[in-house]
Amino acid sequence: MSGFTKSGAQDYGRILLYPEYSLDVGKPDAPAKRAGDAWQREYSGGLALVNPSNHSVAIPLHGSYVDENGKRYAKSITLAKATGEILLRG
């Protein structure tokens, strides 16, 4: 995993380690499934969400979750366009 230079070219030779890489979501509980225009996959310890669309998407949640910064979500989460989120059971 590497980044990009200021000109937008691929920056090979560096590895960028983000804190999200070490979140313990556990093992997959089910295949990925659609959530409106987004996708979600349940894990034993959390939930992975991605919104590949070009607009925001509200995704209903069944349970209580917390993101990598400690923010809690209970009923739903809204993902901006072209974003994703990893939530831990909480």
N, C-alpha and C positions, 0 to 999 in steps of 0.2 A: 504494500500500500504506500503509495507516494503521492506527493502533491503536485502542484503546478507552479511554474515560474510566473513572474509578473506579466510576461507577454502571453501567457496562456499555454505555453508548451509543457509537455509532461516533464516532471522533475524526477528523473530516475536516480537511484543511489541513496535515497533516504527512506526511512520507514517512519511513518507517523502513527504513534500509538495514542489512541483516544481512550478516556476512562470507560466509555461505553463498551469497549472490547472485553472488559473483565467483569461485566455484570453477570451474575449467576442466575440465568433464567431457567436453568435445568434442561431437561430433555423434551423434545417435541411430544405433545399429547395428541395432536391431530394435524392433518394436512392444512396448508394455508387455505383460507376461504375468503370470498368477497365480503366486503362490508360496505355496500353502496358502491362508490367509485374507488374505494380503498381496498386494501387487503389486510388480513390479520392471521396470525398463527399463534395458537395457544401452546404454552410450554408448562412444565410441571411447576416452575417457579415464577411464571410471568406471562407476558404477552408481547409479541412483536407486531408493530403496525407500520404500514407504508401507504402513502398517498401519492401515486404516480400521476394523478390528474393535474390539470391546470387551474384548479379552483380548490378552495377549502372544503373539507369534508368533516362532518360530525359523526363520530363512531360511538354507538351505545356500548357501555361497559356492564358486564354482569359480575359485580364484585368490586372490591376496593383495591386500588393499585397506587403505587408511588413511582415517580420517575427518578432518574439518577441524581437529581438535585434535591430530592425530598418532597417535591410537590405532590399532593394527594389528588387522586381522581376517583370518583365513585359512580357517577351516573353516565357520564360521557366525556369524550375528549375530542377537541377539534384540531385537526392537522391542517396546517397551511399547505398550499399546493407544492408538490414535489418534495415532500418531507417524510420523515418517519420518526418513530418513537419506540423505545423499549420501556415497558412498564413491569415492575416487580410486584408480586402479590403483597398486599399490605393491609 
